[in-house]
Amino acid sequence: MDHDSTVPSIAEEFVEAMDGVTDTRVQLQEISDLSLFRIEISPDSDAAQRIQAVLGVKLPRQRGQVTGDSQALQLLYGTRQVVACMYVKEGVFLVVTRVDPVKLGRALNAALGRDEGLILDVSANRTVINLSGVAAADVIDEVVHFDFPPDNFVPGRALSCSVAEAWVMLWRIDELEYLLVPRVSDTAPFLVTLIDACESVK
């Protein structure tokens, strides 16, 4: 599936509400210009080695691990064409990048070749929300539910979780900053819950 940046985001309907809860304690906004790929591959396969060469990063091997730009410093604020790769579950990875998605998709599919696996541009099926501020951790504590609570959820780690019954990838990129990635179909109830939590911690 080709990435189409012209498709309107569900989150655009919540811009006014997100602006309304943004203050000195908590900030909430959509990051709309990132590309996301879901990769399903055995990390020990020959195809995985070729895919890693295309990405320029190793595939993460354990829960919580992010390889590449693990704190999104270059993704959000830099100019280099970089990627970050999150561990979703065994054999499933989420790539976040500013690299041209059409070119990257072609290169990844060429690297996969006829081997078993899946390369899918999920940019149009995901929303990326940035939550930051001194009260951001309080918001996370209020709305996020982990199947397996982490022992040490430090910056540079990413975990799957649920918010308002929505499956979400939660990436802690700094002490006071998170990226949350729900599916587009879950974005509306997810944002209602997140905005309510932002109001409650203010």
C-alpha positions in Angstrom: 0.0 0.0 0.0 1.4 3.4 -1.0 1.7 6.0 1.7 -0.8 8.9 1.0 -0.1 12.0 3.0 -3.2 13.7 1.6 -5.6 11.5 3.6 -7.0 13.6 6.5 -6.2 12.4 10.0 -8.9 11.5 12.5 -6.8 13.5 15.0 -7.4 16.7 13.0 -11.0 16.7 14.4 -9.5 17.0 17.9 -7.0 19.8 17.3 -9.1 22.4 19.1 -9.6 20.0 22.1 -5.9 19.2 22.2 -5.1 22.9 22.1 -7.6 23.4 24.9 -5.8 21.1 27.3 -2.3 22.2 26.4 -0.7 24.5 29.0 2.6 24.7 31.0 2.0 21.3 32.6 1.0 19.1 29.7 1.2 19.5 25.9 -0.7 17.3 23.4 -0.4 17.3 19.6 -0.4 15.1 16.6 2.8 14.3 14.7 1.5 13.8 11.2 4.6 13.7 9.0 6.1 10.4 10.0 6.0 7.1 8.0 5.4 3.8 9.7 6.0 0.2 8.5 5.0 -3.0 10.1 7.5 -5.8 9.5 6.9 -9.4 10.2 10.0 -11.5 9.9 12.1 -14.1 11.7 15.0 -11.9 13.0 17.4 -14.9 12.4 16.5 -15.3 8.7 18.6 -14.3 5.8 15.8 -11.9 4.7 16.1 -10.2 8.1 19.7 -9.6 7.5 18.9 -7.9 4.2 16.1 -5.9 5.7 18.5 -4.6 8.5 20.9 -3.5 5.8 18.1 -1.5 4.1 17.0 0.1 7.5 20.6 0.7 8.7 19.6 -0.6 12.1 19.4 -4.0 13.8 15.9 -5.4 14.5 15.2 -5.3 18.3 15.3 -8.6 20.0 13.3 -8.1 23.2 10.3 -6.5 24.7 10.7 -2.7 25.2 13.7 -2.4 23.0 14.0 0.3 20.3 16.9 0.3 17.9 18.2 3.2 15.8 17.0 6.6 16.9 15.7 5.2 20.2 14.7 8.6 21.7 13.4 10.1 18.4 15.8 13.0 18.6 16.7 13.0 14.9 13.2 11.9 13.9 11.5 14.9 15.5 14.2 17.5 15.5 17.0 16.5 13.1 17.4 16.5 9.4 19.1 13.2 8.7 17.0 10.4 7.1 16.9 8.1 10.1 14.7 5.3 11.4 13.7 3.8 14.7 12.5 0.3 15.0 10.3 -0.9 17.9 9.8 -4.5 19.1 6.0 -5.1 19.0 6.1 -8.9 19.7 8.1 -11.9 18.7 8.8 -11.5 14.9 6.8 -8.2 14.6 8.4 -4.8 14.4 7.2 -1.2 13.9 9.5 1.1 11.9 9.1 4.9 12.3 10.9 7.0 9.8 11.1 10.2 7.7 12.6 8.3 4.8 10.5 8.5 1.7 7.9 5.7 2.3 7.5 4.7 -1.3 11.2 4.2 -1.9 11.7 2.6 1.5 8.8 0.2 0.9 10.2 -0.9 -2.4 13.6 -1.4 -0.9 12.2 -3.4 2.0 10.1 -5.6 -0.3 13.1 -6.2 -2.6 15.1 -7.2 0.5 12.3 -9.6 1.6 12.2 -11.1 -1.9 10.4 -14.4 -2.0 11.2 -15.3 1.6 8.5 -15.6 4.2 7.5 -12.4 5.9 5.5 -9.2 5.5 6.3 -5.6 4.8 3.4 -3.2 5.2 3.2 0.6 5.1 0.8 1.3 7.9 1.2 5.1 7.9 -2.5 5.6 6.9 -3.7 3.2 9.5 -1.9 4.7 12.5 -1.9 8.0 14.4 1.1 9.4 16.2 0.3 11.6 19.2 3.0 13.5 21.2 2.4 13.9 24.9 4.8 16.0 26.9 5.2 18.2 30.0 5.7 17.8 33.7 2.3 16.2 34.1 2.7 13.8 31.1 3.7 10.8 33.4 0.6 11.4 35.5 -1.5 11.2 32.3 0.2 8.0 31.3 -0.4 6.5 34.8 -4.1 7.4 34.7 -5.0 5.9 31.2 -2.4 3.3 30.2 -2.8 -0.4 31.0 0.0 -2.9 30.4 -0.6 -6.6 30.1 2.8 -7.0 31.7 3.8 -3.9 33.7 7.4 -2.9 33.0 10.0 -2.9 35.8 11.9 0.0 34.4 10.2 2.1 31.6 13.0 4.5 30.9 13.4 6.9 27.9 14.3 5.0 24.7 11.9 2.2 25.5 8.6 1.3 23.8 5.9 -1.1 24.9 2.5 -2.2 23.7 -0.4 -1.2 26.0 -4.1 -0.4 26.0 -5.9 2.9 26.4 -9.7 2.9 26.4 -9.6 -0.6 25.0 -7.4 0.6 22.1 -4.2 -1.2 21.4 -1.4 1.4 21.4 2.4 1.4 21.1 3.8 3.7 23.8 7.3 5.1 23.2 8.9 7.0 26.0 11.3 9.3 24.2 12.3 11.5 27.2 11.7 11.8 30.9 8.7 14.1 30.2 7.8 13.1 26.7 6.0 10.2 25.0 4.8 9.2 21.5 1.6 7.1 21.4 0.7 5.2 18.3 -2.9 3.9 18.1 -4.7 2.5 15.1 -6.7 5.1 13.2 -10.0 3.2 14.0 -9.2 3.6 17.7 -8.0 7.2 17.5 -11.3 9.0 18.5 -12.0 7.1 21.7 -8.3 7.0 22.5 -8.0 10.8 22.2 -11.2 11.4 24.2 -9.7 9.4 27.1 -6.3 11.1 26.8 -7.8 14.6 26.7 -10.0 13.8 29.7 -6.9 12.6 31.6 -5.0 15.8 30.6 -7.9 17.8 32.1 -7.9 15.8 35.3 -4.2 16.2 36.1 -4.2 20.0 35.6 
